């Protein structure tokens, strides 16, 4: 059950409701938005109905939610959300390209990749300073040095930063540099980390776990939302199946399914799902065509020497095609390719 507060509801109104719900043996989770506050209730719904919540001061409406992910559900928030990352929108009428190196290696490599990202039509820069790898002997990232490099490249290019955080203890540090925090596939159900990024006050990119159902993915998003942060973008990055021809299997149907179930924006990672450079553009085309709110792709100036995932990174000659396909398909869907900060959108 969710209580939607009126715009003029006071802190006392909210506090009284929290106490009332607690008296009925329930828990109340308060989420304060720009213009509205919502209170998610956990407990015996039948007991809550006896409290006369709709008639309480400051209450606009009371909604009974039938799904377990109450705050991120479309039942709670009928219109699709738009998440702003340092002024760059994801969702709504926008198709947003996020691009950059899988891992930050050097200042020169990261700046070159950021310039490639701009050529590819990107409005956000991805780059990993912390890399959770299957092998303990693989490159694990530069840590804070990598974050400093990303900040310098942001100052040079104007591209806001999306970067992964892998440990709850590092959230404050990463958030001090990043514009958007990424939770990777291996950490989708790291609940302490989800709660920590929910408390960080930054937008969150939540990748689907490689073996997670869509409901489990949305429940992970609920952990973040429960901490008062609804600025969440879901990312379908492929799931593990029996198929060995690709690194993972892109579940393209997850995009409309998640959009029907949740108000959160949904983007696709064609680089990690396919795992091969020649699959990235076709999978990007499929993602935008099916209605994804954006794509996140790997680019690298010298993929043959990359310390992480070089075989899936796009080359210089691929960039214009990515920009053109994203822009063309966005227009066909009645949407606009999100311009980089400081640039005007191309005419439709």
N, C-alpha and C positions, 0 to 999 in steps of 0.2 A: 504494500500500500504506500502511496506517495501523497503528501500534502503539498499543494502549491500555494505559497503565500501571496497575498496581495502586494502590489508595489509599495504601499504605504504601511506595511506591517512593521511593528516595532520589535526591538530586541526582547522586550518583555513578553510580547505575544509569542515569539518563537520559544523563549525559555519556558513559558507556561505549558506549551504543547509538549516539549521534551519531558518535562516533569510528569505530565499527565500520562504520556505513553509509558514512562518508566513505572508509574503506579499500577499499570495494567500488565506488568511483567514483560514489556517490550523494550526495544532499543530504537533510538531515533538518531539518524545521521543527517546533519544539516549541511546543505550545499548552497553557498551564496554565489549567485550569478551577478551579472552587471545590473540587471533591473529586477530580477526575481530571486527569491529564495525557495528552495524545495527541501522537504524533509522526507527522507526515506525511512519507512518503518519496517522493522523486522520483529516478528512475533506472531501471536495468535490473531489473525485477521478478524475473526468473529468477535473477540473481546474489544478490538479497536472500534468496530462498528457500533458498539454500545456506548462509546464515549461522546458521541455527538460532535465529532471533530469538525464537520462542515459548518457548524453554527458558532464555532469559537472565533473570538476577535482576531482579525488579521488573516483569516483563511479565505483564499479565493476558491479553491476546489479541492476535493479529495478523490484520488484515482485509485482504483483497485487494480493492481498489476498481477497478471497471471504467470509471468515468467520470473525466474530467479534473479536475473540481472535487471534490477528495477531502475537504476539511474541512467543506464545507457540504452534502455529499451525505447523503441518507437512508441510503445504504449504510453510512456511517460512524456515523450517529447515528439510530437507528431511531425514537426518540420525538421528537415535535415540540418545538422549543425555545420557551421563554418569555423574552422580553427585558424587563428591568426598567429603566424610565427614571425615576430619582429615586423609586422605589417604585411607579410606575405600570406594570402588566404589559401587554405586547402579546404575544398568542398564547395557546395553551392553551385554556381554557374561556372566554376573554374576547373581547369585541368592543370595540375601542377607537376612539373618535372623537377625531381631532386637528383642531382648527379655529383659524382666526385670519386676519389679513390677509395677502394675498400679499406685501405690502411694508409695512415699518414706515415711517410718514410723520411722525407727531407723537406725543407722549406721550398726548394726549387721544384721538386716533384709535385708538391701540393698546390703551389701557385699555378703551375702548368696545367694540372688537372682541373683547377677551378676555372681557368680560362677556357678549357675544353667544355666544361659544364655550361658556361655562358653560351658558347656556340651551339650547344645541343638544345638550347631553349630553357635551361634550368633557371629557377628562381631561388633555389636553396642548394647549399653545398653539403654533401655528405662526406664523412671522413672518419675513420676509426683511429682513436688514440689508445683505446683498450680493446684487445681482440681476444675473445674466448675461442680457443682453437681445440679441435679434436685431439691433436697431438701436443703433449707438453713441451716438445722440442721445436714446435713451429713458432714463428714470430708472434709475440704476444702484444705488440704495440709499444709506443714510446711513452705512454702515460702522460704526465703533466707536460712534458716537453712537446708532445704531439698536440695537446690542447693549446699551448702557446702559439704553435705554428698555425693552427686553424684560426686563432684570433687575429694573427698578423695578416693572414690571407683574407679574412673577412674585411679588415680595414683597407686592404688593397683593392678588393673587387666589389665590396658592398653586399656580398652574398651571405645571408644568415646561415648559421652552422647547425647541422643535425649530426649528433655523435652519440655513440653507445656508452652506456654505463653498465658495468657488470657486477658491481658490489655495492650494497647499501651504504657501506662506510665511505664510498667515494662520491655519493650523490651530490653533496654540497660543493665539493671541489669541481666536479664536471659541470654542475649547474652555474657556477661562477663564470664559466667560459662559454657554455653552449646556449643556443637560442631554443633548441628542442632536444629533449633527451630521448634516446632510443633504447628500448628494451628488446633484446634479440630473441631469436627463437628458442635458444637453450634456457633462457631466463623467464619465459612467459609465465611459468608457475612458481617463480621465486617470489613468494608472497611478501617477504620482508622488503625486497627490492621494490616491488610494486607499491607498497605503502610509502616507502621513502620517496619515490619519484612523485607520488601523489601529493606529498607534503612540500615538494620543492618549488612550487609556483611557476613551473615552466611547462609548455606543451609537451606531450609525450607521444612518440611513435611506437606503437605496440605491435611487434611482429607475431604472427601466429606460430605457435609451437609446431615443430615438424611432424608431430604425431597427435596434434590436438584436434578435437572436434570444434565446430563453430561455437557451440554453447560454452565449451571450456575457454575458448578465446574471449568470448564476451564476458564471462565470469571474471577472467583476469582483468579486463578493462574495468569491471565493477569495483575491484579492489582499489584501483586508482581513483575512480570517481567518488568512492566512499570517503576518501580523504579530502573531498571538496574541490577536486580538479576534474572538470569535464572537458578540458582541452586535450582530447585524445584522438589520435588518428590510427586506424587499424591498417595493418599491412599484411596482405596475403603474399607469402614468399615460397609457396610450394610445400607439399607434404610428402612424407616418406611412403612409398608404395613398393610393390615388387618390381617395378620397371627400372632397368639399369641404363637405358639409352640417354636419360637425362639425370642431372644431379638430384633433382627432386621432381615431383609432378605438380605443375601449376594447377591448382583447383580454381579454374576461372569461374565456375558456378558460385564459388564462395563470395564473389563480389556482390551480385544482386541479392543473394541470400542474406548476407550480413547487412546490406543496405535496407532490406525489408524488415529485419529484426531490430536494427539499431539506428539511432539518429547520427551516429558518428561517421565521419568521412572514412572511405576505404580506398587505399592505394594498393599497387601491385609491385613486387620486386621481380622483374623478369630475369635479372642477372643471376640471383641465387637459386631461382627455381629451375632454370634451364641449365645453368652452369657452363654454357658454351656461347662464345661470342656470336656465332651465326644464328642462335636462337633468340637473342635479346630483342632485336627489332621485330620479328614476327610476334613474339609474346607481348611486346609493348603495344603493337597494333591491336591485338586481341583484347588487351586490358582496357585501352581507351574506348574501343568499339563497344565493349560490354557495359560501359558506364562507370569505370573506375574514376576516382577523383584525382588520380595522378599515378606516376610511376617513379620508382627510385632505382637508378642504374649506376653501374660501375664504369668509370672512365679512367684511363691511365696513359700518360705520355709515352711510356716504354713498358708495355705489359709483359714483354718477354723477360724483363728483369724484376718484375713486381715481387714483393715479399709476401703478397697475399692475393690469391684468386686472379692472377693475370689472365688465364685463358678465357675468362668471361668478361673482361673489360673491353669496352668499345674503343675503336681506333679513331684517329682524326677524320678519316673518310666516312665514318658512320654518323657523325654528329649532325650534319645537315638533314640527313634522312630521318633521324629521330625527331628533330625539331619540326620538320614538315609533316610527318605522319601524326604527331601529337596535335599540331595546330589544325590540320585538315579534318581529322576525325572529331576533334573537339567542336569544330564549327558545324559538322554534320549532325552532331548531337545537341546543337543549340547552346554550346558552351564556348568558353574563351581560354586559350592557353595563357596561364598566369605569367605576366612579364616579370623579368628580374627587377629588383628594387631600383627605382629611378628611371625605368624604361616605360614607355607607353605601350599598351596592348596593340597588336597589329589589327588593322581594320578587317572586319568580317566580310 
